[in-house]
């Protein structure tokens, strides 16, 4: 439209249609308001998103250090060294009447010897506080209600992938922190990762090198483990000085995820990538508070879909050269 | 709205003066009752689902009641009468019926449309009251008819705000009516609105959404991509489009828009070796737009040549905007919305160009004395033949080259233009549908950094999703940061990724599924074993 036409239009409008200037102004203001408001909403969504993702503030339980990602307050941040060497894996029904078929080493052999390099494993299962620290730091969301249990309980209802993500984050913190203890720093330097234990790492840590049926010996007892009950307990609440390597809750409390696909024995970590087209089922070990004694043995093998959440499944981490 | 009023001489209905004199509120009773109806709607289960939605309704009601009160007091003080005239225009009710039929068909296959019905009703009530008050504020009688209906239906065919931002939907409607009222020019000696009201509102809000990067506050992307869930949607839109074409002679605009888009797409495809639009020759939402959004006779040229130019410009505009928006990495579904207001602005220039052509034959192209009033039928016949040809060439409904992921993988490997971007886009879409294979591929793309900038966090996120969807290779990739494990799609992945823009294939028998996968280029699915499952 040419200038004279516009002027003519405006003049006509001014003469014949009262309030046009006001209306036009209001309309323009509404457009600016829409732009401003949408920009503001956009920003507030981002901010609120972060806030909503942050779980409740963690409380500080005795024995855990809030300044060290709520890890155990000891020299190695709750990690225990498992020396290199061989151990006996699987079950011998002649010695363990509760053994399941999937614990048998091969058609000709009940148990097998597996040699592992040295590694570190968590004394306790990963706690609610520790996992929440990760969620807060990374503004990560989870479908799990991570405020449902006290901070010193084992985290549960998380998926296999979430457990791995926690390990990945913790490794990054340990690499970046100047307070990381020297032995851990050295392991990281030589290529170790914080991740889930393999089945072999888990079993060796649980039963030691003397082929125990339970972490503390050959007979079940409620003294050292939380099983056959109705509820989980704070990590380490059943101390077990007689357990192999002094680890807590290797029997019961929550099932513990591993990074090994659940496959028939004989165990060989090199098989882990053998069948990528198969349904992924990952081994979990140790049983939970809800299991009977036969399912909390050191050799017990369960399997879980990597997307499953369960109140009876949690994890602990290892620091290991994969 | 696409068909606006052309007849400006309202006829008074016999009942309205009676209404005016029989109640103390006079004609204010109708908008008051409508506003109360809007308030009543806020108590329905659909609105109560969201607190923001409830407050959006109540704020709208409060604003309307306040404006109503002001108008009432002004009218009483000045002893003026705020009145109605009554006029039913076929442009409004035929258009609205066509739009409602599209909602019915589309909603049958995508249920959020039916869930949205209460909100459309609320917008309609809001629009009537707003339009009435706007007319009265201008000391003019309100022409009561179906005018707001096609505007609301048209807006909602292209953009809805999500519940938590629904107040913006009311604002968008208000802008549409204000644009119609205040943004006007002289055309053929009459003061007429420049912009198609719905396209004005959609265009403005689209611009705001783009500039503020807040498209996710709307259902725009879902709306644009779910039309094809309805089987044979192109044929359906073509058929209902014929109704509008028959009554309102818009064939030249729609036909030349389609022809231009089809032609440009064919040229691009011939040169580059890949389709221009991702999964169709003309996206279904654009096909809808060229029938029901751009065809308002009062905001488009009147001569046949002008309509042809207008239609072609729409085609070119959509074609160009799709590319431009894609280049900026913003949602491309705005392509059909942003160019309409610009085209509306070009109408006088088009009229002037056409009138400067010193050839009556050219200006009235296709006109012939013996055809008389049947000219539009001739245009429609040509359009029917054109559409039938496009359908026979599989360019409308049915399988499209770009539906195949394998095609895009090969095209990307061959460095064909845009192919890698399209591959990523498809992988994102299917990963969003929970196809594990697509999530694993996306995760590896972000790990590799070839098709997209390497991003360890994004990679981990997609691999985690794939792993949780039971894709073993993705779980292995999570465990080993250097691994690039791939595997063939799972059966469920195929059911999601072979849908060709339609509904998923959860009920399809396995042999048919693998035959389809083979047809899409998945060679592993072509073995005899697979087909004999």
Interface residues (C-beta under 8 A of the other chain):
Chain A: X1 X5 X6 X8 X9 X12 X13 X16 X17 X18 X19 X20 X23 X24 X26 X27 X30 X31 X33 X34 X35 X37 X38 X39 X41 X42 X159 X160 X161 X162 X164 X165 X168 X195 X259 X261 X272 X273 X275 X276 X277 X278 X279 X280 X282 X305 X306 X307 X322
Chain B: X134 X137 X138 X139 X165 X168 X171 X174 X175 X178 X179 X181 X182 X183 X184 X185 X186 X191 X204 X205 X208 X209 X211 X212 X213 X214 X217 X348 X460 X463 X464 X467 X468 X469 X470 X471 X472 X473 X475 X476 X478 X479 X480 X483 X485 X486 X487 X488
